[in-house]
Amino acid sequence: MRVLFVDDETDVLEGLENRLHRLKDQWHPAFANAAQKALSILATQNFDAVVTDMRMPQMDGAELLNAVRREYPKTVRIILSGETGQKGLIRAISVAHRVLSKPFDINRLHQIIEDTMRVQNEFDNDPVLSAADSKHPLPSAPKLLALMQAELRMQEPNFNRLAEALERDPAMTARLLQVVNSAMFGFDRPATNVREAIRRLGLDMICGLIAAHELYRETANCDPALRAQLEALHQLSTRTAEFAATLTENPLRRPLVFTAAILQSIGALALLSNSALSGLPLDTDLNRISSKLMDLWGLPAELISTVSTASHPSDDGIPHPTPAGTLHLARLFALRSQAPNRRPLVEEPALDRPYLELSGLTIASVEAWERQLTGQSSPTANGATA
């Protein structure tokens, strides 16, 4: 594992070198005491990862990793720092795959770099995944972005109004969960929904994240066709999340299932925001793309597994209803409830019949749920998709 460590404090680099010497069979480290020197080294050698301090003179860690992202996109980017402050953390999280705090555990760092490299290599070797791995932040839905910005202009932003907008926006949900679950904060258990993230981070941090220009792409003046697709995707995400929450009997599990349903759309969002694509490849497993992006950003494993198996929840082999199965049905119902003359933005999945058998459900019960949620008769009654 070839890793370039960057820190302006010589004592820190010497300490790292001593600690890594006993792991020389696993690590091939290099060291730079300034960001400019690091860029010079990168110009002549290949590295799997760059691990940099945040606070450095002339060019700080965020500026360095922004250059690395632009020039060496396949390189894993990690901020390793002490106190960075709110603005520093916001800038760091916008360019780094992971943000870790000092002091740190070498073995933990090794595992994080390996995990991130594994996912990054999957993106590099898959054309569709590579298209989704945008070098820019995901765009927010224009209407939701306007609501968030309007709330920020209030003298005292309202928690519930802000949370309601945030938890329905795939881009900001992903970003908030990336921030709150970073090792910088060191919470005992992962946060798996937006409201929990807001309570942990505090309203000031949330307002700072929303206000930071680099955390979302301005969509108010974007191409009208893209704007319409973003709004359509937002409506589909919200409808899916609401259906999934309604289908979840355990109220304690509803926030997780709702959040997974929102995050299910980030793969489509990433592809839509890529200007090289004229539309979504409908034959692509968008759940796979979404879950890989979540893995790359270090989101909680339970959310990742729920989204990754939502296309075929029977693959888990679990003999009772699961969050992934609930999400599978909710997305199917949400897609079928759209206006019949609307061009499909996302392909309708085939009903996973083996999942119904595993979970003790019947076609009749699924049709009853669909009628209850959508007020429409199910196509399965006429022998269609299912």
Beta strands, then each sheet from edge to edge (+ up, - down):
strand 1: 2-6
strand 2: 28-32
strand 3: 49-52
strand 4: 76-81
strand 5: 98-101
sheet 1: 2+ 1+ 3+ 4+ 5+
end
